[in-house]
Amino acid sequence: MHRIERDLLKVELAVSLKTALGRNKALLRPNRLPHENDALCDALAAAVIDLVDCDSRAVVQTETYGYSAHGPRQGKWGIDEPLP
């Protein structure tokens, strides 16, 4: 197990988004209805999720540590939780 560098993830995400946009070009035309824009957002979100959370990768979150004015506060890597 190893941590994925942000630069590598950025490149992979850019390629994934460009591919998703290419598959959904019809949704990029101007003057689309709001629900059609939602379809494009859903397609882009699916592309990101398929890249980040797949058979060989997982998203990991720290435990909740206390509360703030906005709700539960997630811990921070290297402070509340050991670095992955």
N, C-alpha and C positions, 0 to 999 in steps of 0.2 A: 504494500500500500504506500502511495506517495501523494504528496500534494501537487495539484496542477498549477503551474505558474499562470499568473493573471494574463501575461502577454499571449501565451499559447491559447488560453481560453478565449481571449478577445478575438484572435484570428479565427478560431473555429466557430465562434458565434457569428462573426461577420459573414463567413462563408455560408453558414446555415441560414442566416436571414436573407442573404441574396438569393439563395436557392428557393427559399419559401416565397419570396417576392416574385421570382420568375414563374413559379407554378401558379401564382394567383394574380397575374397581370390584369385580368379583367376587373379585379377589385380596386385597382389603382386609378381608374379613370375618375376625373373630377365629377362633381355633382351626384355623388352616390347617396343613396338613402342611408340613414343612420344604422339600420340593421345590416346593411352591406358592409359598412365600415367595421362593424363588430365582427363580421366574418373574417376580415383581413387581420384584425387584432387577434382573433382566436387562432388563425393559421400561424401567425408569428409567435404567439405564446407556445403553441404546440411544437414549433421548430426549436425554440429555446429549451423547453422541457425535455424533448427527445435528445438534445445534445448534452444537457447537464445531468439529468437523472435517467440513466439507461442501465443496461446489463452490466457495464463495466465501471460505472461511476455512481456515486451517491451524494446527496446533499445532506450535510450534517449541521445540526443547530445546537448551540449551547443550552444548558438548562436555564430556567427562569430564576433570577435572583432579585427578589424584592419587587417593588412596584414604583412607578413614577406617576406623574400627573396624567399621563397618556395611557396608563394600563401597565401590564406586566413588563418588567425590564429583563431583556435577555442578557445573559452573561457575555463577557468578551474573552476571546481566545488570548491566552497568555496572561490573563488577569484572574478571571474567575474559573477558567478551565485551562488545563494544560494545552499547549499548542498541538495540533494534530500531527 
